[in-house]
Amino acid sequence: MNSFTYTRATVVETAVREKSASDQVKFIAGGTNLLDLMKENIERPTRLIDINHLPLTTIDAAPDGGLRLGALATNADTAWHPEVEKRYPLLSQAILAGASPQLRNMATNGGNLLQRTRCYYFYDLATPCNKREPGSGCSAIGGYNRILGILGTSESCIATHPSDMCVALAALAATVRVTGKSGDRVIKFDDFHRLPGDTPQFDTTLRPDEIVTAIDLPAEDFSQHFSYLKLRDRSSYAFALVSVAAALQLDGNTIKDARLALGGVAHKPWRDPAAEDLLKGQPATEETFRRAAAKVVEGAKGYGHNTFKIELAKRAIVRALKQAAEGLPVSEAFLNSNP
C-alpha cells in the first residue's frame, strides 16, 4: 500500500501552486488512467489534488468563431454536445470510438490528452522500460511489439499514444490552453505531444507546474466530408492498431483542403502536413489517396510483430479518405484475425 494525502482545489491558481510543490504531486479528475497506474505501482504520488471543482467544465464559443472545450468537461458530454456534433462531427465520432460508455462518462478532456501509453512493457514492472525507468532499456524493441509504433520511433522507445480523441484534435488543428506559475500560454496541438527521442519518459511539452484549462477548436468547416476509421482486434473497448482521422473540403471532385492524422502508430497523434499538401488541388480519387498514404508511411519502420502495420496504415488511409470524400463517415472497424 502506497500512502498519499488528498486535497481538493477550487481555484486554478491554488491548484497550480500546490502542484508545483513537488514532482510527486498529481492532479486527479476522472482518474480513468491515473488510478490504473497507481494500482500497478507505476505512479506513486505522495499527494493527489482533486481538480473536479475547478471552473473548467463548460463548452463555449471561442472568440475566433471556433469552440472552446473545458478541460474538465467529460468525454461523453463533449461527444454529445450539440455544437460538437454539428460543427465537429469528426471529434464526436473519434470520442465515441474510444473506451466504454462508463469510462467516457468519467474521463475528462484534459485527462484524455495526458493519458499514458498502453505498451505491455510499460505496465510490467519486471521488465526494463525507458518510459518508466529512464536508462533501463526498451524491452519492446526485441520483444512482442504487435501494438506498438512504426513512425517517429527511437532506439529508446517504440510506445504509442492510446487516445482516439487526440487523433481527431490533431486533424482539426486544435490548440491547448494551459496555465502555470509563469502565466497562461497556448500550445499548438502538433507541439503538445512529444516523440520519444532519448527522453521517452516525457509524453508532452507541458511544464511540471502547468495545468490544461481548455482545448480550442478552430472555426474551419470540415463537417461535411470526414471519417474516423479505427482498426482493432475486436469491435468494443480495444485500442487502435491503426486509426485514421480524415477530413476534406471539396469543390466538386477537387480537394480544396485536407486534414489527415493517424493513431496507434506513434508516440503522439501522427499528422503529416506533406501528405495533406499532396491532396490539395487534386481530384478525390483512389489514385490521389494512395499517393498521400504512401507519403505518410515514408520512413516507417517495423519491429517484427508490428511490421504489418505499415501496409495496414496505407490501406486504412485510403479507405478513410474514400469514406470522407463520399460523405460516409465510419467510426470503427475490426480485424477478424491477427495478422
C-alpha positions, 0 to 999 in steps of 0.5 A: 500500500502506497500512502498519499494525502488528498486535497481538493482545489477550487481555484486554478491558481491554488491548484497550480501552486500546490502542484508545483510543490513537488514532482510527486504531486498529481492532479486527479479528475476522472482518474480513468488512467491515473488510478490504473497506474497507481494500482500497478505501482507505476505512479506513486504520488505522495499527494493527489489534488482533486481538480473536479471543482475547478471552473473548467467544465463548460463548452463555449464559443471561442472568440475566433468563431471556433469552440472552446472545450473545458478541460474538465468537461467529460468525454461523453458530454463533449461527444454529445454536445450539440455544437460538437456534433454539428460543427465537429462531427469528426471529434464526436465520432473519434470520442465515441470510438474510444473506451466504454460508455462508463469510462467516457462518462468519467474521463475528462478532456484534459485527462484524455490528452495526458493519458499514458501509453498502453505498451505491455512493457510499460505496465510490467514492472519486471521488465526494463522500460525507458518510459518508466525507468529512464536508462533501463532499456526498451524491452519492446524493441526485441520483444512482442511489439504487435501494438506498438509504433512504426513512425517517429520511433527511437532506439529508446522507445517504440510506445504509442499514444492510446487516445482516439480523441487526440487523433481527431484534435490533431486533424482539426488543428486544435490548440491547448490552453494551459496555465502555470506559475509563469502565466497562461500560454497556448500550445499548438496541438502538433507541439503538445505531444512529444516523440520519444527521442532519448527522453521517452519518459516525457509524453508532452511539452507541458511544464511540471507546474502547468495545468490544461484549462481548455482545448480550442477548436478552430472555426474551419468547416470540415463537417461535411466530408470526414471519417474516423476509421479505427482498426482493432482486434475486436469491435468494443473497448480495444485500442487502435492498431491503426486509426485514421482521422480524415477530413476534406473540403471539396469543390466538386471532385477537387480537394480544396483542403485536407486534414489527415492524422493517424493513431496507434502508430506513434508516440503522439497523434501522427499528422503529416502536413506533406501528405495533406499538401499532396491532396490539395488541388487534386481530384478525390480519387483512389489514385490521389489517396494512395499517393498521400498514404504512401507519403505518410508511411515514408520512413516507417519502420517495423519491429517484427510483430508490428511490421504489418502495420505499415501496409495496414496504415496505407490501406486504412488511409485510403479507405478513410479518405474514400469514406470522407470524400463520399460523405460516409463517415465510419467510426470503427472497424475490426480485424477478424484475425491477427495478422 
